Amino acid sequence: MSEIKCLICCMDINPKSYSLNNYSFLEKNREERIINCPFCGVGKIYLDDENDIYMVDNKSLDEESLKVLDHAMKLEVFNGEFYEEASRLAEDEKLKETFKDLSRIEFMHARIHKRLGGFEKLPKLHKPDYTRHNTDGLLLIEASHREEHAILFYEKNSGKVSSDVIKQVFSALTDVEKQHEIITKRDLIKKSN
């Protein structure tokens, strides 16, 4: 396997990294077949070793685009923190691993928005008490709702940003969130049976 780069998150994918966060994918990467970025989850059309990384001059972005990127960054931090806590609260070991992987992917999405918007650091948010989600089923219901919300956020706000690059990034991340929604709903069905 030769090293390739993710054009969305800028990370290098190589024999040591291709299998990271595998619980967050419907279909797992294999060394001979990389289909998702193991860091941000985008599909193989964004994995390349020749094309340019998706960049914008954040100083040229209008106020609305920066506001949307700021909200997107906060949304992803909020979801990343939820999954981090869910991985501690979950009883099932496989579900713990799934939540850990989802957390890392969501935090990478936040870092993508941070880079695109030229923000100095990720926000520190108030962390709610998630102990009311005291079963794996309740954690999965909450996870599914968060994924639905993220999908709607990207779809709704794509039209508000002035940059075609940001629109393309939002489209790529929407596809990742749709995969996460399928995973959380699939695992919820398994828990129900």
Backbone as numpy.savetxt, mean C-alpha at the origin, in Angstrom:
# Nx Ny Nz CAx CAy CAz Cx Cy Cz
18.08 -14.37 -11.75 17.24 -13.19 -11.75 18.12 -11.94 -11.75
17.87 -11.05 -12.70 18.60 -9.79 -12.70 17.84 -8.78 -11.85
18.54 -7.79 -11.36 17.91 -6.77 -10.53 17.03 -5.88 -11.39
15.84 -5.58 -10.88 14.94 -4.64 -11.55 14.52 -3.59 -10.53
13.99 -2.50 -11.00 13.59 -1.40 -10.13 12.09 -1.18 -10.24
11.49 -0.82 -9.12 10.09 -0.42 -9.14 10.05 1.06 -9.50
9.31 1.40 -10.53 9.22 2.77 -11.01 8.32 3.63 -10.13
7.56 3.01 -9.24 6.67 3.74 -8.34 7.36 4.07 -7.01
7.95 3.05 -6.35 8.56 3.29 -5.03 10.08 3.42 -5.07
10.68 3.19 -6.23 12.13 3.36 -6.44 12.99 2.26 -5.82
12.39 1.21 -5.32 13.16 0.16 -4.66 13.69 -0.85 -5.68
14.87 -1.41 -5.36 15.48 -2.44 -6.19 14.94 -3.81 -5.78
14.57 -4.59 -6.76 14.06 -5.94 -6.54 15.13 -6.91 -7.02
15.56 -7.78 -6.13 16.66 -8.70 -6.44 16.39 -10.04 -5.76
17.30 -11.00 -5.90 17.06 -12.32 -5.29 16.85 -12.29 -3.77
17.33 -11.26 -3.10 17.15 -11.17 -1.65 15.82 -10.53 -1.26
15.21 -9.78 -2.17 14.01 -9.02 -1.80 12.72 -9.45 -2.48
12.78 -10.23 -3.53 11.58 -10.49 -4.34 10.44 -11.15 -3.56
10.75 -11.87 -2.47 9.70 -12.60 -1.75 9.21 -11.87 -0.50
9.64 -10.64 -0.30 9.16 -9.87 0.86 7.66 -9.62 0.75
7.01 -9.56 1.89 5.58 -9.19 1.98 4.66 -10.08 1.15
5.04 -11.34 0.96 4.27 -12.24 0.10 2.84 -12.49 0.58
2.58 -12.32 1.88 1.21 -12.51 2.37 0.26 -11.42 1.88
0.80 -10.34 1.35 -0.06 -9.24 0.90 -0.44 -9.35 -0.58
-0.12 -10.50 -1.19 -0.41 -10.69 -2.62 -1.31 -11.89 -2.84
-2.18 -11.79 -3.83 -3.01 -12.93 -4.21 -2.15 -14.01 -4.84
-1.22 -13.59 -5.68 -0.29 -14.53 -6.30 1.13 -14.12 -5.90
1.89 -15.08 -5.39 3.22 -14.80 -4.84 4.26 -14.64 -5.95
5.22 -13.77 -5.67 6.39 -13.67 -6.55 7.21 -14.95 -6.45
7.79 -15.31 -7.56 8.78 -16.40 -7.60 10.02 -15.82 -8.26
11.15 -16.36 -7.96 12.39 -15.80 -8.50 12.35 -15.71 -10.02
11.75 -16.70 -10.66 11.70 -16.69 -12.12 10.48 -15.92 -12.66
9.61 -15.44 -11.76 8.40 -14.73 -12.20 8.00 -13.67 -11.17
8.50 -12.47 -11.35 8.17 -11.36 -10.45 6.95 -10.65 -11.03
5.86 -10.65 -10.26 4.62 -10.04 -10.76 4.16 -8.84 -9.95
4.76 -8.65 -8.75 4.42 -7.50 -7.91 5.69 -6.94 -7.30
5.70 -5.63 -7.09 6.80 -5.06 -6.33 6.65 -5.55 -4.89
7.67 -6.16 -4.30 7.54 -6.66 -2.93 7.50 -5.55 -1.88
7.76 -4.33 -2.27 7.80 -3.21 -1.33 6.52 -2.39 -1.32
5.95 -2.11 -2.53 4.73 -1.30 -2.58 3.55 -2.04 -3.21
3.80 -3.20 -3.81 2.72 -4.04 -4.30 2.27 -3.81 -5.72
2.80 -2.80 -6.41 2.31 -2.53 -7.77 2.65 -3.67 -8.71
1.90 -3.75 -9.80 2.06 -4.83 -10.77 3.30 -4.71 -11.62
3.56 -5.77 -12.36 4.82 -5.89 -13.11 5.00 -4.84 -14.19
3.91 -4.19 -14.65 4.10 -3.14 -15.67 4.90 -1.96 -15.12
5.01 -1.86 -13.79 5.77 -0.78 -13.16 7.16 -1.24 -12.72
7.55 -2.43 -13.11 8.86 -2.97 -12.74 9.73 -3.01 -13.99
10.87 -2.35 -13.92 11.66 -2.18 -15.13 13.10 -1.87 -14.73
14.02 -2.07 -15.63 15.40 -1.68 -15.36 15.89 -0.64 -16.35
14.97 -0.12 -17.18 15.39 0.84 -18.19 14.62 2.16 -18.14
13.35 2.15 -17.76 12.54 3.37 -17.78 12.78 4.23 -16.54
12.28 5.45 -16.61 12.47 6.40 -15.51 11.45 6.18 -14.40
11.87 6.50 -13.20 11.00 6.44 -12.02 9.94 7.53 -12.14
8.76 7.25 -11.64 7.67 8.22 -11.66 7.99 9.35 -10.68
8.34 10.49 -11.23 8.73 11.65 -10.42 7.92 12.86 -10.87
7.78 13.82 -9.96 7.19 15.10 -10.29 8.03 16.18 -9.61
8.01 17.35 -10.19 8.61 18.51 -9.53 7.55 19.05 -8.59
7.69 18.71 -7.30 6.62 19.07 -6.36 6.44 20.58 -6.25
7.44 21.35 -6.63 7.29 22.82 -6.58 6.35 23.32 -7.67
6.12 22.48 -8.68 5.21 22.88 -9.76 3.77 22.41 -9.50
3.56 21.67 -8.42 2.21 21.17 -8.13 1.34 22.28 -7.56
0.08 22.28 -7.93 -0.85 23.26 -7.38 -1.23 22.88 -5.94
-1.85 23.80 -5.27 -2.19 23.62 -3.85 -3.12 22.41 -3.64
-4.07 22.22 -4.56 -5.01 21.10 -4.43 -4.28 19.76 -4.53
-3.34 19.65 -5.46 -2.58 18.40 -5.61 -1.77 18.10 -4.35
-1.14 19.12 -3.79 -0.36 18.93 -2.55 -1.27 18.53 -1.39
-2.45 19.13 -1.35 -3.42 18.79 -0.30 -3.85 17.33 -0.43
-4.13 16.88 -1.65 -4.53 15.50 -1.88 -3.39 14.55 -1.50
-2.17 14.87 -1.89 -1.02 14.02 -1.54 -0.82 13.96 -0.02
-1.04 15.07 0.66 -0.94 15.09 2.12 -1.99 14.18 2.74
-3.22 14.26 2.24 -4.29 13.38 2.74 -3.99 11.91 2.43
-3.46 11.66 1.23 -3.12 10.29 0.85 -2.04 9.74 1.77
-1.04 10.55 2.07 0.04 10.13 2.97 -0.53 9.80 4.36
-1.41 10.64 4.86 -2.01 10.40 6.18 -2.89 9.16 6.17
-3.65 8.96 5.10 -4.49 7.77 4.98 -3.65 6.51 5.06
-2.54 6.50 4.33 -1.68 5.31 4.30 -0.97 5.08 5.64
-0.57 6.14 6.31 0.03 5.99 7.65 -1.02 5.44 8.61
-2.22 5.98 8.55 -3.32 5.53 9.41 -3.58 4.04 9.19
-3.63 3.62 7.93 -3.87 2.20 7.63 -2.67 1.34 8.01
-1.47 1.85 7.77 -0.27 1.11 8.17 -0.22 0.87 9.67
-0.58 1.89 10.43 -0.60 1.75 11.89 -1.68 0.77 12.34
-2.84 0.80 11.66 -3.88 -0.17 12.00 -3.37 -1.60 11.78
-2.78 -1.86 10.62 -2.30 -3.21 10.33 -1.18 -3.63 11.29
-0.36 -2.68 11.68 0.70 -2.97 12.65 0.08 -3.45 13.97
-0.93 -2.74 14.43 -1.61 -3.12 15.66 -2.41 -4.41 15.47
-3.05 -4.56 14.32 -3.82 -5.77 14.04 -2.92 -7.00 14.06
-1.69 -6.85 13.62 -0.76 -7.99 13.63 -0.46 -8.43 15.07
-0.52 -7.50 16.00 -0.31 -7.85 17.42 -1.58 -8.45 18.04
-2.74 -7.97 17.59 -4.00 -8.40 18.18 -4.52 -9.73 17.61
-4.17 -10.04 16.39 -4.69 -11.25 15.73 -4.25 -12.51 16.47
-5.11 -13.49 16.45 -4.81 -14.77 17.10 -4.16 -15.76 16.12
-4.65 -15.79 14.90 -4.16 -16.71 13.89 -2.78 -16.26 13.40
-1.81 -17.18 13.38 -0.43 -16.84 13.01 -0.32 -16.37 11.56
-1.03 -17.02 10.65 -0.98 -16.60 9.24 -1.57 -15.20 9.08
-2.63 -14.93 9.80 -3.25 -13.61 9.74 -2.31 -12.55 10.32
-1.60 -12.89 11.38 -0.59 -11.96 11.93 0.41 -11.57 10.85
0.88 -12.57 10.10 1.86 -12.32 9.04 1.24 -11.49 7.92
0.00 -11.78 7.57 -0.69 -11.00 6.54 -0.78 -9.54 6.96
-1.19 -9.29 8.19 -1.31 -7.92 8.68 0.05 -7.23 8.72
1.11 -7.93 9.10 2.46 -7.33 9.11 2.85 -6.91 7.71
2.61 -7.79 6.74 2.96 -7.48 5.35 2.13 -6.31 4.83
0.84 -6.31 5.13 -0.01 -5.20 4.70 0.45 -3.89 5.31
0.87 -3.92 6.56 1.37 -2.72 7.22 2.58 -2.15 6.48
3.52 -3.01 6.15 4.73 -2.54 5.45 4.39 -1.96 4.08
3.45 -2.57 3.38 3.04 -2.06 2.07 2.38 -0.68 2.21
1.48 -0.54 3.19 0.79 0.74 3.38 1.77 1.85 3.77
2.73 1.53 4.62 3.74 2.54 4.98 4.58 2.93 3.76
4.84 1.99 2.87 5.57 2.33 1.64 4.73 3.26 0.77
3.42 3.04 0.73 2.56 3.97 -0.02 2.67 5.37 0.56
2.69 5.47 1.88 2.83 6.78 2.53 4.16 7.44 2.13
5.24 6.64 2.07 6.54 7.20 1.67 6.54 7.64 0.21
5.78 6.95 -0.64 5.66 7.37 -2.05 5.02 8.76 -2.11
3.93 8.96 -1.36 3.25 10.26 -1.34 4.15 11.34 -0.73
4.90 10.97 0.27 5.85 11.90 0.90 6.85 12.39 -0.14
7.41 11.47 -0.93 8.40 11.83 -1.96 7.75 12.70 -3.03
6.58 12.29 -3.53 5.93 13.05 -4.60 5.56 14.47 -4.16
5.11 14.59 -2.92 4.70 15.90 -2.42 5.84 16.74 -1.87
7.02 16.13 -1.75 8.16 16.87 -1.20 8.01 17.17 0.28
7.26 16.34 0.98 7.06 16.55 2.41 8.30 16.09 3.18
8.58 16.74 4.29 9.81 16.45 5.03 9.77 15.13 5.77
8.62 14.80 6.34 8.54 13.55 7.11 7.11 13.03 7.12
6.99 11.76 7.50 5.66 11.18 7.63 4.98 11.77 8.86
3.67 11.94 8.80 2.97 12.54 9.93 2.87 11.59 11.12
2.83 12.16 12.29 2.54 11.41 13.52 1.05 11.60 13.78
0.31 10.52 13.76 -1.14 10.59 13.92 -1.54 10.05 15.29
-2.71 10.47 15.73 -3.28 9.91 16.96 -3.66 8.46 16.69
-3.19 7.56 17.54 -3.50 6.15 17.35 -4.73 5.77 18.17
-5.79 5.36 17.49 -6.99 4.90 18.21 -6.72 3.59 18.95
-7.59 3.29 19.86 -7.53 2.00 20.57 -8.28 0.98 19.72
-7.55 0.00 19.22 -8.16 -1.01 18.35 -8.59 -2.27 19.10
-8.49 -2.27 20.41 -8.82 -3.49 21.16 -10.30 -3.85 21.05
-11.13 -2.92 20.61 -12.55 -3.26 20.43 -12.72 -4.27 19.29
-11.71 -4.36 18.42 -11.69 -5.38 17.37 -11.04 -6.62 17.97
-11.78 -7.28 18.84 -11.17 -8.31 19.69 -11.26 -9.73 19.14
-11.57 -9.85 17.86 -11.52 -11.17 17.21 -10.86 -10.98 15.84
-10.37 -12.06 15.29 -9.78 -11.99 13.95 -10.83 -11.54 12.93
-12.07 -11.99 13.11 -13.13 -11.58 12.20 -13.38 -10.08 12.22
-13.41 -9.49 13.42 -13.61 -8.04 13.52 -12.43 -7.28 12.94
-11.23 -7.78 13.14 -10.05 -7.14 12.54 -10.14 -7.18 11.01
-10.58 -8.30 10.46 -10.71 -8.43 9.01 -11.82 -7.55 8.45
-12.91 -7.40 9.18 -13.98 -6.49 8.74 -13.44 -5.07 8.67
-12.71 -4.66 9.72 -12.12 -3.31 9.73 -11.12 -3.16 8.59
-10.31 -4.18 8.36 -9.32 -4.14 7.28 -10.01 -3.96 5.94
-11.06 -4.71 5.72 -11.80 -4.63 4.46 -12.39 -3.23 4.26
-12.93 -2.65 5.32 -13.49 -1.29 5.23 -12.39 -0.28 4.88
-11.22 -0.45 5.46 -10.11 0.46 5.18 -9.67 0.36 3.72
-9.66 -0.85 3.20 -9.26 -1.02 1.80 -10.30 -0.40 0.87
-11.58 -0.59 1.17 -12.64 0.02 0.38 -12.49 1.54 0.39
-12.21 2.09 1.57 -12.04 3.54 1.71 -10.85 4.03 0.89
-9.74 3.30 0.94 -8.55 3.70 0.18 -8.83 3.69 -1.32
-9.52 2.66 -1.79 -9.86 2.59 -3.21 -10.70 3.79 -3.62
-11.73 4.09 -2.83 -12.60 5.23 -3.13 -11.82 6.54 -3.08
-10.91 6.66 -2.11 -10.10 7.87 -2.00 -9.30 8.10 -3.28
-8.58 7.09 -3.73 -7.76 7.24 -4.93 -8.61 7.51 -6.17
-9.72 6.81 -6.30 -10.57 7.02 -7.46 -11.17 8.43 -7.46
-11.63 8.88 -6.31 -12.25 10.20 -6.19 -11.24 11.33 -6.41
-10.05 11.18 -5.85 -9.09 12.27 -5.86 -8.15 12.29 -7.06
-8.18 11.25 -7.85 -7.34 11.23 -9.06 -7.68 12.40 -9.98
-8.93 12.74 -10.05 -9.36 13.86 -10.89 -9.03 15.23 -10.33
-8.62 15.27 -9.06 -8.31 16.55 -8.42 -6.85 16.95 -8.54
-6.00 16.01 -8.92 -4.58 16.33 -9.00 -4.22 16.81 -10.40
-3.26 17.71 -10.47 -2.90 18.34 -11.74 -1.84 17.56 -12.52
-1.23 16.58 -11.91 -0.13 15.85 -12.53 -0.57 14.49 -13.07
-0.24 14.23 -14.32 -0.52 12.92 -14.91 0.28 11.82 -14.21
1.47 12.15 -13.74 2.29 11.18 -13.01 1.58 10.75 -11.74
1.05 11.70 -11.00 0.34 11.37 -9.75 -0.91 10.56 -10.07
-1.60 10.91 -11.12 -2.78 10.13 -11.52 -2.39 8.68 -11.81
-1.26 8.48 -12.48 -0.79 7.13 -12.79 -0.41 6.39 -11.51
0.24 7.07 -10.58 0.61 6.46 -9.29 -0.66 6.08 -8.54
-1.64 6.96 -8.52 -2.91 6.65 -7.84 -3.57 5.42 -8.47
-3.53 5.33 -9.78 -4.11 4.17 -10.46 -3.38 2.89 -10.05
-2.06 2.94 -10.03 -1.27 1.77 -9.63 -1.58 1.37 -8.19
-1.69 2.34 -7.30 -1.95 2.04 -5.89 -3.40 1.58 -5.68
-4.32 2.07 -6.50 -5.70 1.58 -6.43 -5.74 0.09 -6.70
-4.98 -0.35 -7.69 -4.93 -1.78 -8.01 -4.37 -2.60 -6.84
-3.40 -2.04 -6.14 -2.83 -2.73 -4.96 -3.90 -2.83 -3.88
-4.60 -1.73 -3.63 -5.63 -1.73 -2.58 -6.77 -2.69 -2.94
-7.09 -2.81 -4.21 -8.13 -3.77 -4.63 -7.69 -5.19 -4.32
-6.42 -5.48 -4.52 -5.90 -6.80 -4.18 -5.98 -7.04 -2.66
-5.67 -6.00 -1.89 -5.77 -6.11 -0.43 -7.21 -6.33 0.01
-8.14 -5.66 -0.67 -9.56 -5.85 -0.33 -9.97 -7.30 -0.57
-9.54 -7.86 -1.67 -9.86 -9.27 -1.97 -9.26 -10.19 -0.91
-8.03 -9.93 -0.51 -7.36 -10.76 0.50 -8.10 -10.69 1.83
-8.46 -9.48 2.26 -9.13 -9.35 3.57 -10.52 -10.00 3.53
-11.24 -9.84 2.42 -12.56 -10.46 2.32 -12.44 -11.99 2.22
-11.45 -12.46 1.49 -11.21 -13.92 1.38 -10.92 -14.50 2.76
-10.03 -13.84 3.51 -9.68 -14.35 4.84 -10.87 -14.27 5.80
-11.72 -13.27 5.62 -12.92 -13.15 6.45 -13.87 -14.31 6.16
-14.03 -14.66 4.90 -14.88 -15.80 4.53 -14.33 -17.08 5.13
-13.02 -17.25 5.08 -12.39 -18.46 5.68 -12.66 -18.51 7.17
-12.60 -17.37 7.84 -12.85 -17.31 9.29 -14.30 -17.63 9.62
-15.20 -17.26 8.71 -16.63 -17.47 8.94 -17.03 -18.92 8.77
-16.27 -19.67 8.00 -16.63 -21.08 7.74 -16.07 -22.01 8.78
